[in-house]
């Protein structure tokens, strides 16, 4: 399973701020299957489109 990274957000956002989730919601509203995953190595949230097999 692969994925295309659309955007990367640092995990250290201010409390109450969810920029990765907000960006993914905008992409879903535009008809894309965007989801948020955590990249532990880079300490970042990634908004990705998963490949459809």
PyMOL Python script that loads the backbone (N, CA, C, O; Angstrom):
from pymol import cmd

cmd.read_pdbstr("""\
ATOM      1  N   UNK A   1       0.854  -1.172   0.000  1.00  0.00           N
ATOM      2  CA  UNK A   1       0.000   0.000   0.000  1.00  0.00           C
ATOM      3  C   UNK A   1       0.898   1.233   0.000  1.00  0.00           C
ATOM      4  O   UNK A   1       1.826   1.330   0.802  1.00  0.00           O
ATOM      5  N   UNK A   2       0.623   2.157  -0.886  1.00  0.00           N
ATOM      6  CA  UNK A   2       1.385   3.387  -0.964  1.00  0.00           C
ATOM      7  C   UNK A   2       0.497   4.581  -0.686  1.00  0.00           C
ATOM      8  O   UNK A   2      -0.722   4.460  -0.563  1.00  0.00           O
ATOM      9  N   UNK A   3       1.124   5.724  -0.590  1.00  0.00           N
ATOM     10  CA  UNK A   3       0.377   6.945  -0.335  1.00  0.00           C
ATOM     11  C   UNK A   3       1.140   8.126  -0.908  1.00  0.00           C
ATOM     12  O   UNK A   3       2.369   8.108  -0.982  1.00  0.00           O
ATOM     13  N   UNK A   4       0.405   9.146  -1.312  1.00  0.00           N
ATOM     14  CA  UNK A   4       0.991  10.392  -1.784  1.00  0.00           C
ATOM     15  C   UNK A   4       0.841  11.423  -0.680  1.00  0.00           C
ATOM     16  O   UNK A   4      -0.271  11.686  -0.222  1.00  0.00           O
ATOM     17  N   UNK A   5       1.953  12.011  -0.248  1.00  0.00           N
ATOM     18  CA  UNK A   5       1.919  13.033   0.797  1.00  0.00           C
ATOM     19  C   UNK A   5       1.513  14.362   0.174  1.00  0.00           C
ATOM     20  O   UNK A   5       2.182  14.862  -0.731  1.00  0.00           O
ATOM     21  N   UNK A   6       0.420  14.926   0.660  1.00  0.00           N
ATOM     22  CA  UNK A   6      -0.052  16.213   0.157  1.00  0.00           C
ATOM     23  C   UNK A   6       0.574  17.378   0.903  1.00  0.00           C
ATOM     24  O   UNK A   6       0.927  18.395   0.305  1.00  0.00           O
ATOM     25  N   UNK A   7       0.709  17.221   2.226  1.00  0.00           N
ATOM     26  CA  UNK A   7       1.214  18.313   3.061  1.00  0.00           C
ATOM     27  C   UNK A   7       1.780  17.729   4.345  1.00  0.00           C
ATOM     28  O   UNK A   7       1.389  16.643   4.772  1.00  0.00           O
ATOM     29  N   UNK A   8       2.699  18.457   4.952  1.00  0.00           N
ATOM     30  CA  UNK A   8       3.366  18.034   6.189  1.00  0.00           C
ATOM     31  C   UNK A   8       3.224  19.164   7.207  1.00  0.00           C
ATOM     32  O   UNK A   8       3.446  20.332   6.887  1.00  0.00           O
ATOM     33  N   UNK A   9       2.849  18.801   8.445  1.00  0.00           N
ATOM     34  CA  UNK A   9       2.656  19.780   9.507  1.00  0.00           C
ATOM     35  C   UNK A   9       3.447  19.346  10.733  1.00  0.00           C
ATOM     36  O   UNK A   9       3.367  18.180  11.120  1.00  0.00           O
ATOM     37  N   UNK A  10       4.208  20.241  11.359  1.00  0.00           N
ATOM     38  CA  UNK A  10       4.948  19.869  12.570  1.00  0.00           C
ATOM     39  C   UNK A  10       3.990  19.490  13.695  1.00  0.00           C
ATOM     40  O   UNK A  10       2.895  20.042  13.807  1.00  0.00           O
ATOM     41  N   UNK A  11       4.413  18.550  14.516  1.00  0.00           N
ATOM     42  CA  UNK A  11       3.559  18.072  15.600  1.00  0.00           C
ATOM     43  C   UNK A  11       3.446  19.080  16.737  1.00  0.00           C
ATOM     44  O   UNK A  11       2.569  18.929  17.588  1.00  0.00           O
ATOM     45  N   UNK A  12       4.282  20.081  16.783  1.00  0.00           N
ATOM     46  CA  UNK A  12       4.293  21.037  17.884  1.00  0.00           C
ATOM     47  C   UNK A  12       3.372  22.220  17.697  1.00  0.00           C
ATOM     48  O   UNK A  12       3.741  23.338  18.058  1.00  0.00           O
ATOM     49  N   UNK A  13       2.199  22.023  17.152  1.00  0.00           N
ATOM     50  CA  UNK A  13       1.252  23.123  16.969  1.00  0.00           C
ATOM     51  C   UNK A  13       0.734  23.605  18.321  1.00  0.00           C
ATOM     52  O   UNK A  13       0.742  22.853  19.296  1.00  0.00           O
ATOM     53  N   UNK A  14       0.287  24.845  18.379  1.00  0.00           N
ATOM     54  CA  UNK A  14      -0.263  25.355  19.647  1.00  0.00           C
ATOM     55  C   UNK A  14      -1.453  24.525  20.101  1.00  0.00           C
ATOM     56  O   UNK A  14      -2.167  23.953  19.278  1.00  0.00           O
ATOM     57  N   UNK A  15      -1.664  24.459  21.397  1.00  0.00           N
ATOM     58  CA  UNK A  15      -2.777  23.689  21.964  1.00  0.00           C
ATOM     59  C   UNK A  15      -4.104  24.167  21.369  1.00  0.00           C
ATOM     60  O   UNK A  15      -4.366  25.366  21.285  1.00  0.00           O
ATOM     61  N   UNK A  16      -4.931  23.208  20.960  1.00  0.00           N
ATOM     62  CA  UNK A  16      -6.227  23.539  20.372  1.00  0.00           C
ATOM     63  C   UNK A  16      -6.164  23.788  18.877  1.00  0.00           C
ATOM     64  O   UNK A  16      -7.195  24.038  18.253  1.00  0.00           O
ATOM     65  N   UNK A  17      -4.981  23.724  18.291  1.00  0.00           N
ATOM     66  CA  UNK A  17      -4.810  23.936  16.858  1.00  0.00           C
ATOM     67  C   UNK A  17      -4.579  22.587  16.178  1.00  0.00           C
ATOM     68  O   UNK A  17      -3.713  21.820  16.600  1.00  0.00           O
ATOM     69  N   UNK A  18      -5.335  22.301  15.148  1.00  0.00           N
ATOM     70  CA  UNK A  18      -5.229  21.039  14.422  1.00  0.00           C
ATOM     71  C   UNK A  18      -5.076  21.312  12.924  1.00  0.00           C
ATOM     72  O   UNK A  18      -5.966  20.946  12.156  1.00  0.00           O
ATOM     73  N   UNK A  19      -3.990  21.936  12.479  1.00  0.00           N
ATOM     74  CA  UNK A  19      -3.869  22.319  11.070  1.00  0.00           C
ATOM     75  C   UNK A  19      -3.901  21.141  10.096  1.00  0.00           C
ATOM     76  O   UNK A  19      -4.444  21.269   8.998  1.00  0.00           O
ATOM     77  N   UNK A  20      -3.340  20.015  10.472  1.00  0.00           N
ATOM     78  CA  UNK A  20      -3.362  18.855   9.565  1.00  0.00           C
ATOM     79  C   UNK A  20      -4.786  18.355   9.380  1.00  0.00           C
ATOM     80  O   UNK A  20      -5.192  18.052   8.258  1.00  0.00           O
ATOM     81  N   UNK A  21      -5.548  18.265  10.458  1.00  0.00           N
ATOM     82  CA  UNK A  21      -6.937  17.811  10.370  1.00  0.00           C
ATOM     83  C   UNK A  21      -7.789  18.797   9.572  1.00  0.00           C
ATOM     84  O   UNK A  21      -8.654  18.392   8.795  1.00  0.00           O
ATOM     85  N   UNK A  22      -7.540  20.090   9.768  1.00  0.00           N
ATOM     86  CA  UNK A  22      -8.290  21.108   9.031  1.00  0.00           C
ATOM     87  C   UNK A  22      -7.981  21.038   7.539  1.00  0.00           C
ATOM     88  O   UNK A  22      -8.884  21.156   6.710  1.00  0.00           O
ATOM     89  N   UNK A  23      -6.713  20.847   7.196  1.00  0.00           N
ATOM     90  CA  UNK A  23      -6.319  20.735   5.790  1.00  0.00           C
ATOM     91  C   UNK A  23      -6.933  19.484   5.163  1.00  0.00           C
ATOM     92  O   UNK A  23      -7.444  19.536   4.045  1.00  0.00           O
ATOM     93  N   UNK A  24      -6.882  18.366   5.880  1.00  0.00           N
ATOM     94  CA  UNK A  24      -7.466  17.126   5.361  1.00  0.00           C
ATOM     95  C   UNK A  24      -8.971  17.282   5.156  1.00  0.00           C
ATOM     96  O   UNK A  24      -9.513  16.772   4.176  1.00  0.00           O
ATOM     97  N   UNK A  25      -9.646  17.971   6.055  1.00  0.00           N
ATOM     98  CA  UNK A  25     -11.091  18.197   5.916  1.00  0.00           C
ATOM     99  C   UNK A  25     -11.389  19.024   4.670  1.00  0.00           C
ATOM    100  O   UNK A  25     -12.364  18.758   3.967  1.00  0.00           O
ATOM    101  N   UNK A  26     -10.560  20.019   4.394  1.00  0.00           N
ATOM    102  CA  UNK A  26     -10.743  20.824   3.181  1.00  0.00           C
ATOM    103  C   UNK A  26     -10.582  19.965   1.934  1.00  0.00           C
ATOM    104  O   UNK A  26     -11.353  20.097   0.983  1.00  0.00           O
ATOM    105  N   UNK A  27      -9.584  19.084   1.933  1.00  0.00           N
ATOM    106  CA  UNK A  27      -9.354  18.203   0.781  1.00  0.00           C
ATOM    107  C   UNK A  27     -10.509  17.214   0.615  1.00  0.00           C
ATOM    108  O   UNK A  27     -10.924  16.922  -0.507  1.00  0.00           O
ATOM    109  N   UNK A  28     -11.032  16.692   1.751  1.00  0.00           N
ATOM    110  CA  UNK A  28     -12.178  15.778   1.663  1.00  0.00           C
ATOM    111  C   UNK A  28     -13.403  16.508   1.128  1.00  0.00           C
ATOM    112  O   UNK A  28     -14.176  15.934   0.360  1.00  0.00           O
ATOM    113  N   UNK A  29     -13.589  17.761   1.522  1.00  0.00           N
ATOM    114  CA  UNK A  29     -14.711  18.550   1.014  1.00  0.00           C
ATOM    115  C   UNK A  29     -14.600  18.770  -0.488  1.00  0.00           C
ATOM    116  O   UNK A  29     -15.602  18.961  -1.177  1.00  0.00           O
ATOM    117  N   UNK A  30     -13.359  18.739  -0.986  1.00  0.00           N
ATOM    118  CA  UNK A  30     -13.116  18.897  -2.424  1.00  0.00           C
ATOM    119  C   UNK A  30     -13.198  17.556  -3.160  1.00  0.00           C
ATOM    120  O   UNK A  30     -12.952  17.493  -4.364  1.00  0.00           O
ATOM    121  N   UNK A  31     -13.545  16.477  -2.434  1.00  0.00           N
ATOM    122  CA  UNK A  31     -13.749  15.187  -3.071  1.00  0.00           C
ATOM    123  C   UNK A  31     -12.577  14.228  -3.044  1.00  0.00           C
ATOM    124  O   UNK A  31     -12.629  13.177  -3.683  1.00  0.00           O
ATOM    125  N   UNK A  32     -11.521  14.562  -2.321  1.00  0.00           N
ATOM    126  CA  UNK A  32     -10.366  13.677  -2.233  1.00  0.00           C
ATOM    127  C   UNK A  32     -10.452  12.833  -0.957  1.00  0.00           C
ATOM    128  O   UNK A  32     -11.090  13.233   0.017  1.00  0.00           O
ATOM    129  N   UNK A  33      -9.813  11.675  -0.973  1.00  0.00           N
ATOM    130  CA  UNK A  33      -9.822  10.760   0.161  1.00  0.00           C
ATOM    131  C   UNK A  33      -8.610  11.028   1.058  1.00  0.00           C
ATOM    132  O   UNK A  33      -7.787  10.137   1.271  1.00  0.00           O
ATOM    133  N   UNK A  34      -8.501  12.234   1.574  1.00  0.00           N
ATOM    134  CA  UNK A  34      -7.356  12.626   2.398  1.00  0.00           C
ATOM    135  C   UNK A  34      -7.524  12.125   3.825  1.00  0.00           C
ATOM    136  O   UNK A  34      -8.626  12.103   4.372  1.00  0.00           O
ATOM    137  N   UNK A  35      -6.401  11.724   4.411  1.00  0.00           N
ATOM    138  CA  UNK A  35      -6.385  11.294   5.806  1.00  0.00           C
ATOM    139  C   UNK A  35      -5.102  11.794   6.460  1.00  0.00           C
ATOM    140  O   UNK A  35      -4.151  12.154   5.767  1.00  0.00           O
ATOM    141  N   UNK A  36      -5.073  11.818   7.778  1.00  0.00           N
ATOM    142  CA  UNK A  36      -3.910  12.296   8.524  1.00  0.00           C
ATOM    143  C   UNK A  36      -3.231  11.106   9.186  1.00  0.00           C
ATOM    144  O   UNK A  36      -3.885  10.270   9.810  1.00  0.00           O
ATOM    145  N   UNK A  37      -1.918  11.040   9.043  1.00  0.00           N
ATOM    146  CA  UNK A  37      -1.117  10.014   9.708  1.00  0.00           C
ATOM    147  C   UNK A  37       0.044  10.700  10.420  1.00  0.00           C
ATOM    148  O   UNK A  37       0.439  11.810  10.062  1.00  0.00           O
ATOM    149  N   UNK A  38       0.582  10.027  11.429  1.00  0.00           N
ATOM    150  CA  UNK A  38       1.718  10.562  12.190  1.00  0.00           C
ATOM    151  C   UNK A  38       2.992   9.907  11.687  1.00  0.00           C
ATOM    152  O   UNK A  38       3.073   8.682  11.599  1.00  0.00           O
ATOM    153  N   UNK A  39       3.993  10.728  11.356  1.00  0.00           N
ATOM    154  CA  UNK A  39       5.317  10.233  11.005  1.00  0.00           C
ATOM    155  C   UNK A  39       6.191  10.415  12.243  1.00  0.00           C
ATOM    156  O   UNK A  39       6.641  11.521  12.541  1.00  0.00           O
ATOM    157  N   UNK A  40       6.424   9.328  12.949  1.00  0.00           N
ATOM    158  CA  UNK A  40       7.167   9.408  14.205  1.00  0.00           C
ATOM    159  C   UNK A  40       8.617   9.816  14.008  1.00  0.00           C
ATOM    160  O   UNK A  40       9.178  10.520  14.848  1.00  0.00           O
ATOM    161  N   UNK A  41       9.233   9.386  12.912  1.00  0.00           N
ATOM    162  CA  UNK A  41      10.647   9.719  12.677  1.00  0.00           C
ATOM    163  C   UNK A  41      10.861  11.221  12.532  1.00  0.00           C
ATOM    164  O   UNK A  41      11.842  11.761  13.042  1.00  0.00           O
ATOM    165  N   UNK A  42       9.946  11.899  11.839  1.00  0.00           N
ATOM    166  CA  UNK A  42      10.112  13.341  11.631  1.00  0.00           C
ATOM    167  C   UNK A  42       9.281  14.171  12.612  1.00  0.00           C
ATOM    168  O   UNK A  42       9.327  15.401  12.565  1.00  0.00           O
ATOM    169  N   UNK A  43       8.515  13.513  13.507  1.00  0.00           N
ATOM    170  CA  UNK A  43       7.651  14.193  14.465  1.00  0.00           C
ATOM    171  C   UNK A  43       6.732  15.184  13.752  1.00  0.00           C
ATOM    172  O   UNK A  43       6.671  16.365  14.092  1.00  0.00           O
ATOM    173  N   UNK A  44       6.017  14.660  12.744  1.00  0.00           N
ATOM    174  CA  UNK A  44       5.136  15.498  11.941  1.00  0.00           C
ATOM    175  C   UNK A  44       3.865  14.732  11.595  1.00  0.00           C
ATOM    176  O   UNK A  44       3.850  13.502  11.539  1.00  0.00           O
ATOM    177  N   UNK A  45       2.807  15.493  11.365  1.00  0.00           N
ATOM    178  CA  UNK A  45       1.566  14.918  10.861  1.00  0.00           C
ATOM    179  C   UNK A  45       1.573  15.084   9.347  1.00  0.00           C
ATOM    180  O   UNK A  45       1.887  16.158   8.836  1.00  0.00           O
ATOM    181  N   UNK A  46       1.227  14.025   8.640  1.00  0.00           N
ATOM    182  CA  UNK A  46       1.190  14.050   7.183  1.00  0.00           C
ATOM    183  C   UNK A  46      -0.249  13.910   6.711  1.00  0.00           C
ATOM    184  O   UNK A  46      -0.997  13.073   7.215  1.00  0.00           O
ATOM    185  N   UNK A  47      -0.628  14.727   5.752  1.00  0.00           N
ATOM    186  CA  UNK A  47      -1.921  14.560   5.092  1.00  0.00           C
ATOM    187  C   UNK A  47      -1.625  13.788   3.816  1.00  0.00           C
ATOM    188  O   UNK A  47      -0.851  14.239   2.971  1.00  0.00           O
ATOM    189  N   UNK A  48      -2.244  12.628   3.686  1.00  0.00           N
ATOM    190  CA  UNK A  48      -1.928  11.729   2.578  1.00  0.00           C
ATOM    191  C   UNK A  48      -3.166  11.314   1.812  1.00  0.00           C
ATOM    192  O   UNK A  48      -4.283  11.326   2.329  1.00  0.00           O
ATOM    193  N   UNK A  49      -2.927  10.942   0.541  1.00  0.00           N
ATOM    194  CA  UNK A  49      -3.921  10.263  -0.290  1.00  0.00           C
ATOM    195  C   UNK A  49      -3.411   8.852  -0.470  1.00  0.00           C
ATOM    196  O   UNK A  49      -2.328   8.646  -1.017  1.00  0.00           O
ATOM    197  N   UNK A  50      -4.172   7.886  -0.019  1.00  0.00           N
ATOM    198  CA  UNK A  50      -3.752   6.492  -0.173  1.00  0.00           C
ATOM    199  C   UNK A  50      -4.033   6.020  -1.597  1.00  0.00           C
ATOM    200  O   UNK A  50      -5.042   6.379  -2.205  1.00  0.00           O
ATOM    201  N   UNK A  51      -3.099   5.196  -2.112  1.00  0.00           N
ATOM    202  CA  UNK A  51      -3.285   4.614  -3.437  1.00  0.00           C
ATOM    203  C   UNK A  51      -4.462   3.662  -3.399  1.00  0.00           C
ATOM    204  O   UNK A  51      -4.639   2.904  -2.445  1.00  0.00           O
ATOM    205  N   UNK A  52      -5.264   3.711  -4.451  1.00  0.00           N
ATOM    206  CA  UNK A  52      -6.393   2.785  -4.565  1.00  0.00           C
ATOM    207  C   UNK A  52      -5.927   1.582  -5.360  1.00  0.00           C
ATOM    208  O   UNK A  52      -5.529   1.720  -6.517  1.00  0.00           O
ATOM    209  N   UNK A  53      -5.971   0.398  -4.751  1.00  0.00           N
ATOM    210  CA  UNK A  53      -5.538  -0.832  -5.430  1.00  0.00           C
ATOM    211  C   UNK A  53      -6.717  -1.588  -5.976  1.00  0.00           C
ATOM    212  O   UNK A  53      -6.546  -2.647  -6.579  1.00  0.00           O
TER     213      UNK A  53
END
""", "prot")
cmd.dss("prot")
cmd.show_as("cartoon", "prot")
cmd.util.cbc("prot")
cmd.orient("prot")
